[in-house]
Amino acid sequence: MDILLDNGWDLDIGADGDVRVGETAVQDVGSLLQLNKADLKYAPLLGPGLIRFTKGKATKEEILKEIALNLKIDGKRINDFKQYINVK
């Protein structure tokens, strides 16, 4: 069990005023996908840098490959999270 974050990435505070805890695997992947390379001092190669694809001509397959590579570096498999990842 880990501390949950709300949609704005702030601590998720329940109606009772307590910080909510729960399963955070999807939340962790969401955080990872927002990273750029070198954002984390302890893991400078981690971070897909998806912002660079916003105005580029990368294909959906190229973006998914970059995501899969970064999830693998973090010890995760893209197939476990594909239902949460929407690449247009």
Backbone as ProteinMPNN parsed JSONL, in Angstrom:
{"seq_chain_A": "MDILLDNGWDLDIGADGDVRVGETAVQDVGSLLQLNKADLKYAPLLGPGLIRFTKGKATKEEILKEIALNLKIDGKRINDFKQYINVK", "coords_chain_A": {"N_chain_A": [[0.838, -1.17, 0.0], [0.53, 2.17, -0.851], [0.853, 5.76, -0.751], [-1.787, 7.543, -2.201], [-2.339, 9.685, -5.043], [-4.236, 12.495, -6.217], [-6.113, 13.484, -9.184], [-4.823, 15.836, -9.863], [-2.258, 15.42, -9.101], [-1.757, 15.873, -6.439], [-1.705, 15.123, -2.891], [-4.056, 12.627, -2.136], [-6.76, 13.27, -0.366], [-9.092, 11.949, 1.8], [-12.679, 12.093, 2.578], [-12.765, 12.058, 5.286], [-10.551, 13.449, 6.007], [-8.15, 12.164, 6.092], [-5.105, 11.003, 4.588], [-5.291, 9.151, 1.671], [-4.602, 5.718, 0.961], [-3.423, 3.06, -1.177], [-3.338, 0.806, -4.024], [-0.773, 1.6, -6.257], [0.305, 1.185, -8.812], [-0.557, 1.949, -11.452], [-0.616, 4.7, -11.13], [2.108, 5.127, -10.64], [3.188, 4.475, -13.146], [2.021, 6.495, -14.664], [3.34, 8.703, -13.589], [5.968, 8.11, -14.356], [5.75, 8.283, -17.137], [5.626, 10.989, -17.539], [8.129, 11.926, -17.252], [11.295, 13.257, -18.385], [14.384, 12.388, -19.95], [17.113, 12.346, -17.692], [15.76, 13.668, -15.669], [15.607, 12.383, -13.26], [18.022, 12.037, -10.887], [19.124, 9.687, -9.864], [18.506, 7.852, -11.81], [19.25, 8.549, -14.646], [18.731, 7.794, -17.311], [16.137, 7.091, -17.441], [12.895, 7.881, -18.499], [10.675, 8.752, -20.894], [10.352, 11.138, -22.329], [8.057, 12.224, -23.626], [7.007, 14.64, -24.429], [8.47, 15.576, -26.544], [7.38, 14.327, -28.702], [5.048, 15.606, -29.331], [4.822, 17.54, -31.378], [6.098, 16.325, -33.345], [6.795, 13.927, -35.981], [6.458, 11.327, -35.266], [5.503, 7.913, -35.318], [2.699, 6.023, -34.05], [3.588, 3.53, -33.271], [6.335, 4.0, -32.832], [6.237, 5.693, -30.626], [4.984, 4.03, -28.727], [6.975, 2.099, -28.554], [9.052, 3.543, -27.326], [7.818, 4.08, -24.881], [7.477, 1.439, -23.944], [10.164, 0.649, -23.671], [11.045, 2.344, -21.595], [9.345, 1.559, -19.522], [10.271, -1.034, -19.215], [12.886, -0.563, -18.307], [12.23, 0.344, -15.817], [11.323, -1.94, -14.695], [8.836, -2.896, -15.409], [6.099, -4.161, -17.47], [4.82, -3.327, -20.639], [2.46, -4.502, -21.563], [0.997, -4.966, -19.28], [-0.063, -2.529, -18.715], [-1.164, -1.404, -20.942], [-3.891, -0.909, -21.419], [-4.33, 1.46, -20.14], [-2.887, 3.333, -21.459], [-3.03, 5.75, -23.874], [-2.344, 6.376, -27.029], [-2.387, 8.605, -29.624]], "CA_chain_A": [[0.0, 0.0, 0.0], [1.27, 3.418, -0.962], [0.039, 6.984, -0.706], [-2.417, 7.857, -3.481], [-2.405, 11.068, -5.49], [-5.465, 12.779, -6.953], [-5.9, 13.782, -10.604], [-3.908, 16.974, -9.977], [-0.985, 14.946, -8.558], [-1.646, 16.268, -5.037], [-2.111, 14.045, -2.001], [-5.49, 12.325, -2.184], [-7.306, 13.376, 0.984], [-10.452, 11.443, 1.87], [-13.692, 12.926, 3.218], [-12.475, 12.087, 6.724], [-9.365, 14.262, 6.217], [-6.951, 11.329, 6.088], [-4.463, 10.719, 3.318], [-5.723, 7.837, 1.196], [-3.568, 4.782, 0.516], [-3.942, 1.994, -2.02], [-2.463, 0.299, -5.073], [-0.295, 2.763, -7.014], [1.049, 0.793, -10.014], [-0.948, 2.796, -12.587], [-0.15, 6.043, -10.759], [3.558, 5.128, -10.835], [3.439, 4.52, -14.591], [1.671, 7.85, -15.087], [4.452, 9.585, -13.192], [7.12, 7.777, -15.189], [5.536, 8.756, -18.505], [5.781, 12.442, -17.586], [9.546, 12.251, -17.099], [12.247, 13.384, -19.479], [15.694, 11.85, -19.585], [17.906, 13.121, -16.727], [14.932, 14.272, -14.619], [15.927, 11.691, -12.009], [19.471, 11.949, -10.713], [19.519, 8.302, -9.624], [18.213, 7.063, -13.008], [19.225, 9.572, -15.695], [18.257, 7.285, -18.597], [14.706, 6.82, -17.329], [12.024, 8.986, -18.899], [10.489, 8.687, -22.346], [10.37, 12.452, -22.96], [6.949, 12.222, -24.58], [6.744, 16.001, -24.9], [9.143, 15.773, -27.838], [6.566, 13.732, -29.754], [3.794, 16.349, -29.527], [4.796, 18.235, -32.661], [6.915, 15.562, -34.279], [6.133, 13.046, -36.937], [6.633, 9.96, -34.8], [4.339, 7.053, -35.47], [2.171, 5.441, -32.817], [4.474, 2.416, -32.934], [7.576, 4.557, -32.28], [5.933, 6.201, -29.282], [4.772, 2.859, -27.859], [8.289, 1.468, -28.353], [9.749, 4.357, -26.324], [7.135, 3.837, -23.61], [7.806, 0.071, -23.53], [11.561, 0.644, -23.244], [11.149, 2.995, -20.289], [8.699, 0.69, -18.534], [11.188, -2.156, -18.99], [13.975, -0.052, -17.451], [11.657, 0.465, -14.475], [10.918, -3.264, -14.234], [7.42, -3.125, -15.708], [5.803, -4.612, -18.826], [3.801, -2.476, -21.255], [1.201, -5.236, -21.692], [0.261, -4.849, -18.019], [-0.603, -1.166, -18.585], [-1.604, -0.928, -22.257], [-5.266, -0.427, -21.376], [-4.332, 2.812, -19.565], [-2.054, 4.202, -22.296], [-3.753, 6.143, -25.087], [-1.493, 7.094, -27.976], [-3.177, 8.966, -30.834]], "C_chain_A": [[0.892, 1.246, 0.0], [0.295, 4.591, -0.892], [-0.486, 7.283, -2.107], [-2.365, 9.358, -3.759], [-3.711, 11.274, -6.237], [-5.123, 13.111, -8.406], [-4.965, 14.961, -10.845], [-2.529, 16.683, -9.425], [-0.708, 15.49, -7.16], [-2.025, 15.062, -4.185], [-3.622, 13.87, -2.068], [-6.008, 12.269, -0.747], [-8.759, 12.923, 0.96], [-11.38, 12.411, 2.583], [-13.446, 13.058, 4.718], [-11.218, 12.902, 7.056], [-8.067, 13.479, 6.239], [-6.407, 11.169, 4.674], [-4.864, 9.299, 2.919], [-4.533, 7.013, 0.735], [-4.218, 3.694, -0.321], [-2.893, 1.543, -3.02], [-2.072, 1.454, -6.005], [0.421, 2.415, -8.318], [0.723, 1.696, -11.202], [-0.492, 4.235, -12.35], [1.358, 6.159, -10.994], [3.915, 5.222, -12.317], [3.108, 5.903, -15.137], [2.766, 8.848, -14.759], [5.661, 9.368, -14.088], [6.963, 8.365, -16.589], [5.644, 10.274, -18.633], [7.249, 12.875, -17.51], [10.249, 12.457, -18.433], [13.549, 12.761, -19.017], [16.413, 12.851, -18.688], [17.067, 13.859, -15.692], [15.251, 13.659, -13.252], [17.433, 11.49, -11.914], [19.922, 10.494, -10.57], [19.255, 7.389, -10.825], [18.125, 7.989, -14.215], [18.728, 9.088, -17.057], [16.761, 7.006, -18.602], [13.903, 8.062, -17.68], [11.878, 9.012, -20.398], [10.505, 10.039, -23.056], [9.265, 12.603, -23.993], [6.621, 13.6, -25.128], [7.368, 16.239, -26.275], [8.352, 15.18, -29.004], [5.325, 14.559, -30.09], [3.72, 17.048, -30.879], [5.631, 17.521, -33.709], [6.097, 14.69, -35.199], [6.333, 11.587, -36.556], [5.341, 9.176, -34.992], [3.898, 6.54, -34.096], [3.087, 4.312, -32.337], [5.779, 2.902, -32.314], [7.365, 5.058, -30.857], [5.737, 5.049, -28.313], [6.082, 2.128, -27.577], [9.082, 2.217, -27.28], [9.137, 4.148, -24.939], [7.524, 2.46, -23.075], [9.233, -0.017, -23.009], [11.71, 1.229, -21.84], [10.457, 2.189, -19.195], [9.6, -0.497, -18.201], [12.341, -1.743, -18.082], [13.502, 0.02, -16.003], [11.129, -0.87, -13.934], [9.451, -3.587, -14.464], [7.264, -3.581, -17.154], [4.66, -3.77, -19.399], [2.46, -3.194, -21.353], [0.356, -5.164, -20.427], [-0.462, -3.51, -17.897], [-1.179, -0.606, -19.885], [-3.018, -0.357, -22.243], [-5.368, 0.991, -20.836], [-3.586, 3.82, -20.43], [-2.769, 4.47, -23.603], [-2.837, 6.983, -25.968], [-2.303, 7.339, -29.236], [-2.277, 9.146, -32.025]], "O_chain_A": [[1.864, 1.345, 0.749], [-0.922, 4.419, -0.965], [0.27, 7.277, -3.078], [-2.349, 10.181, -2.844], [-4.242, 10.333, -6.828], [-3.962, 13.025, -8.805], [-4.377, 15.074, -11.921], [-1.711, 17.593, -9.291], [0.447, 15.561, -6.74], [-2.595, 14.095, -4.688], [-4.372, 14.846, -2.058], [-5.719, 11.326, -0.01], [-9.566, 13.448, 0.193], [-10.938, 13.423, 3.126], [-13.859, 14.034, 5.344], [-10.853, 13.038, 8.224], [-6.993, 14.063, 6.389], [-7.154, 11.196, 3.696], [-4.787, 8.369, 3.721], [-3.572, 7.549, 0.183], [-5.414, 3.433, -0.195], [-1.711, 1.857, -2.883], [-2.934, 2.193, -6.482], [1.09, 3.279, -8.885], [1.633, 2.161, -11.888], [-0.034, 4.906, -13.275], [1.829, 7.18, -11.495], [4.828, 5.955, -12.699], [3.834, 6.426, -15.982], [3.079, 9.73, -15.559], [6.3, 10.324, -14.526], [7.921, 8.884, -17.161], [5.745, 10.786, -19.748], [7.564, 14.052, -17.684], [9.852, 11.91, -19.461], [13.784, 12.624, -17.817], [16.329, 14.06, -18.903], [17.623, 14.618, -14.898], [15.173, 14.331, -12.223], [18.037, 10.844, -12.77], [20.97, 10.111, -11.089], [19.74, 6.258, -10.849], [17.037, 8.195, -14.753], [18.337, 9.911, -17.885], [16.184, 6.716, -19.65], [14.201, 9.16, -17.211], [12.849, 9.267, -21.111], [10.658, 10.081, -24.277], [9.512, 13.059, -25.11], [6.013, 13.71, -26.192], [6.845, 17.018, -27.072], [8.623, 15.495, -30.162], [4.619, 14.238, -31.046], [2.64, 17.135, -31.464], [5.848, 18.029, -34.809], [4.866, 14.718, -35.188], [6.373, 10.713, -37.422], [4.24, 9.707, -34.847], [4.641, 6.621, -33.118], [3.327, 4.164, -31.138], [6.281, 2.289, -31.371], [8.217, 4.865, -29.989], [6.261, 5.078, -27.199], [6.276, 1.598, -26.483], [9.711, 1.594, -26.424], [9.857, 4.052, -23.944], [7.86, 2.319, -21.899], [9.485, -0.689, -22.009], [12.418, 0.672, -21.001], [10.936, 2.145, -18.062], [9.683, -0.915, -17.046], [12.728, -2.494, -17.187], [14.277, -0.214, -15.076], [10.557, -0.92, -12.845], [8.887, -4.451, -13.792], [8.173, -3.415, -17.968], [3.657, -3.531, -18.726], [1.417, -2.551, -21.236], [-0.867, -5.287, -20.491], [-1.367, -3.365, -17.076], [-1.631, 0.538, -19.923], [-3.311, 0.584, -22.981], [-6.379, 1.66, -21.046], [-3.64, 5.022, -20.171], [-3.08, 3.546, -24.355], [-2.587, 8.155, -25.685], [-2.836, 6.408, -29.84], [-2.753, 9.447, -33.119]]}, "name": "protein", "num_of_chains": 1, "seq": "MDILLDNGWDLDIGADGDVRVGETAVQDVGSLLQLNKADLKYAPLLGPGLIRFTKGKATKEEILKEIALNLKIDGKRINDFKQYINVK"}
